[in-house]
Amino acid sequence: MALGRQGGSNGSRGDLAAIEGRMLVLEVVAMTSLAMVLDTSDEGNARIGKGVLNLIQEAVENKCREMGVSPTTADVAQSYVEELVSTALETLYPKQH
């Protein structure tokens, strides 16, 4: 997926806005998708949800290795996976005050 220059983009500010906008959309899609998969209404769904989480964590680990990123970057990526999952679970099961 290319981040081609869009109309009205003027250098690094426009490029950064395009990246930020895309990241925002990807986060919302990821959290919504995770929330739907992690909806553990019954035992079958719980197993599927756990399997999906493991698959995502492994895929991120494999992609980091494939890209040859630094250990720090790989740690940040894994932490981000945990953050997305946590946010998805909080969306599904909000804490009652």
C-alpha positions in Angstrom: 0.0 0.0 0.0 1.7 3.2 -1.2 1.5 6.4 0.7 1.4 8.5 -2.5 1.3 12.2 -2.2 -2.3 13.4 -2.0 -3.7 16.6 -3.4 -3.0 19.5 -1.1 -0.1 17.8 0.6 2.8 20.2 0.9 5.9 18.4 2.0 6.5 16.8 5.3 3.5 18.3 7.1 1.1 16.9 4.6 2.9 13.6 4.5 2.8 13.3 8.3 -0.9 14.2 8.3 -1.5 11.4 5.7 0.4 8.9 7.8 -1.4 10.0 11.0 -4.8 9.7 9.3 -4.0 6.2 8.0 -2.7 5.1 11.3 -5.9 6.3 13.0 -8.0 4.3 10.6 -5.9 1.2 10.9 -6.1 1.4 14.7 -9.9 1.7 14.6 -10.2 -1.1 12.2 -7.8 -3.3 14.2 -9.6 -2.6 17.5 -13.0 -3.2 16.1 -12.0 -6.4 14.4 -10.3 -7.6 17.6 -13.3 -6.8 19.6 -15.5 -8.8 17.3 -13.1 -11.8 17.3 -12.6 -11.6 21.1 -16.3 -11.6 21.9 -16.1 -14.7 24.1 -19.8 -15.4 24.5 -19.3 -19.1 24.5 -16.4 -21.6 24.9 -15.9 -22.1 21.2 -15.5 -18.3 20.6 -13.1 -18.1 23.5 -10.8 -20.7 21.9 -11.0 -18.9 18.5 -10.2 -15.6 20.1 -7.1 -17.0 21.9 -6.0 -18.6 18.6 -6.3 -15.3 16.8 -4.3 -13.5 19.5 -1.5 -16.0 19.3 -1.6 -15.8 15.5 -1.3 -12.0 15.6 1.6 -12.0 18.1 3.4 -14.6 16.0 2.8 -12.7 12.8 4.2 -9.5 14.3 7.2 -11.4 15.6 7.8 -13.0 12.2 7.4 -9.7 10.4 9.9 -8.0 12.7 12.4 -10.8 12.0 11.7 -10.7 8.3 12.3 -6.9 8.2 15.4 -7.1 10.4 14.2 -4.4 12.8 16.1 -3.7 15.9 15.2 -5.5 19.2 13.8 -2.2 20.5 11.5 -1.8 17.5 10.4 -5.5 17.9 9.6 -4.9 21.6 7.6 -1.7 20.7 5.6 -3.7 18.1 4.8 -6.5 20.6 3.8 -3.9 23.2 1.5 -2.3 20.7 -0.2 -5.6 20.0 -0.8 -6.0 23.7 -2.2 -2.4 23.8 -4.6 -3.0 20.9 -5.8 -6.2 22.5 -6.3 -4.5 25.8 -8.2 -1.6 24.3 -10.4 -4.0 22.3 -11.2 -6.0 25.5 -12.0 -2.8 27.4 -14.3 -1.8 24.6 -16.1 -5.2 24.9 -16.1 -5.3 28.7 -16.0 -1.7 30.0 -15.3 -1.3 33.7 -18.4 -0.3 35.6 -17.8 2.4 38.2 
